[in-house]
Amino acid sequence: MLTIRDRFDRVGVVLSGLCALHCVLSIVLVSVLGLGGEILLTPAIHEIGLALAIAVGVVTLGLGVLRHRQAGPLLIGAGGISLMSLALLVPHGPKEAMLTIAGVALVATAHIRNLRHAA
């Protein structure tokens, strides 16, 4: 049976994937087709996504450390959130996308490792 913390880790993985998908689709749709720039590149989307990533990461990865005494997932997740935060400071475009995708990959990895330690 999945615990609430396990479910939040799974939510973290899904959110990370959606964030990476958003980055890739934004670049493709805006660059190639010139569509959706005003919606897809809205800073509020990035700010809300980062806020969700931080909230889910702090809760689940923090509880994971308390539960299984492994700090690795928390440290990896913190690195990912740091990269995502840096992405907010650069102009929209390839640099922002690379920072964000690297960050969400680290956060997803942290959640997956957290789930594996719990098993």
C-alpha positions as CSV (number, residue, x, y, z in Angstrom):
1,M,0.0,0.0,0.0
2,L,1.3,3.4,-0.9
3,T,1.9,5.9,1.8
4,I,1.1,9.6,1.4
5,R,4.8,10.4,1.2
6,D,5.2,7.8,-1.6
7,R,2.3,9.3,-3.4
8,F,3.9,12.8,-3.1
9,D,7.1,11.4,-4.5
10,R,5.2,10.1,-7.5
11,V,3.5,13.5,-7.9
12,G,7.0,15.0,-7.9
13,V,8.1,12.7,-10.7
14,V,5.0,13.6,-12.7
15,L,5.4,17.3,-12.1
16,S,9.0,17.1,-13.2
17,G,8.1,15.4,-16.4
18,L,5.3,17.9,-17.1
19,C,7.8,20.7,-16.5
20,A,10.3,19.2,-19.0
21,L,7.6,18.7,-21.5
22,H,6.4,22.3,-21.1
23,C,10.0,23.5,-21.8
24,V,10.4,21.5,-24.9
25,L,7.0,22.3,-26.3
26,S,7.4,26.0,-25.6
27,I,10.6,26.1,-27.6
28,V,9.2,24.1,-30.4
29,L,5.9,25.9,-30.7
30,V,7.3,29.4,-30.3
31,S,10.4,28.9,-32.4
32,V,9.2,26.8,-35.2
33,L,5.5,27.7,-35.4
34,G,5.4,31.1,-33.7
35,L,2.4,29.9,-31.6
36,G,1.5,30.4,-28.0
37,G,4.4,32.6,-26.9
38,E,2.2,34.8,-24.8
39,I,0.8,31.9,-22.9
40,L,3.6,29.3,-22.8
41,L,6.3,31.8,-21.9
42,T,4.4,33.5,-19.2
43,P,6.6,33.9,-16.1
44,A,3.7,33.0,-13.8
45,I,3.8,29.4,-15.2
46,H,7.5,29.1,-14.2
47,E,7.0,30.7,-10.8
48,I,4.0,28.5,-9.9
49,G,5.9,25.4,-11.2
50,L,8.9,26.2,-9.1
51,A,6.7,26.9,-6.0
52,L,5.1,23.4,-6.5
53,A,8.5,21.8,-7.0
54,I,9.8,23.3,-3.8
55,A,6.8,22.4,-1.7
56,V,6.6,18.8,-2.9
57,G,10.4,18.4,-2.7
58,V,10.7,19.8,0.8
59,V,7.9,17.7,2.1
60,T,8.6,14.4,0.4
61,L,12.4,14.5,0.3
62,G,12.6,15.9,3.8
63,L,10.3,13.2,5.2
64,G,12.3,10.6,3.3
65,V,15.4,11.6,5.1
66,L,13.6,11.2,8.4
67,R,12.2,7.9,7.4
68,H,15.2,6.1,5.8
69,R,18.1,8.2,7.0
70,Q,19.4,8.7,3.5
71,A,20.3,12.3,2.7
72,G,21.2,11.6,-1.0
73,P,17.8,12.2,-2.5
74,L,17.4,15.5,-0.6
75,L,20.8,16.7,-1.8
76,I,20.1,15.7,-5.4
77,G,16.6,17.4,-5.2
78,A,18.1,20.6,-3.7
79,G,20.6,20.7,-6.6
80,G,17.7,20.4,-9.1
81,I,15.6,23.1,-7.4
82,S,18.7,25.3,-7.4
83,L,19.0,24.9,-11.2
84,M,15.3,25.5,-11.7
85,S,15.7,28.7,-9.6
86,L,18.6,29.8,-11.7
87,A,16.4,29.3,-14.8
88,L,14.1,32.0,-13.5
89,L,17.0,34.5,-13.7
90,V,17.9,34.1,-17.3
91,P,15.9,35.2,-20.3
92,H,13.5,32.8,-21.9
93,G,15.1,30.6,-24.5
94,P,17.6,27.7,-24.8
95,K,19.6,28.6,-21.6
96,E,16.5,28.7,-19.5
97,A,15.2,25.5,-21.0
98,M,18.5,23.7,-20.4
99,L,18.7,24.8,-16.8
100,T,15.1,23.9,-16.2
101,I,15.3,20.5,-17.8
102,A,18.5,19.6,-15.9
103,G,16.9,20.8,-12.7
104,V,13.7,18.7,-13.2
105,A,15.7,15.7,-14.2
106,L,17.6,16.0,-10.9
107,V,14.4,16.5,-8.9
108,A,12.7,13.5,-10.6
109,T,15.8,11.4,-9.9
110,A,15.7,12.4,-6.2
111,H,12.0,11.4,-5.9
112,I,12.7,8.0,-7.6
113,R,15.7,7.4,-5.3
114,N,13.5,8.4,-2.3
115,L,10.9,5.8,-3.5
116,R,13.5,3.1,-3.8
117,H,14.9,3.7,-0.3
118,A,11.4,3.4,1.1
119,A,10.9,0.0,-0.5
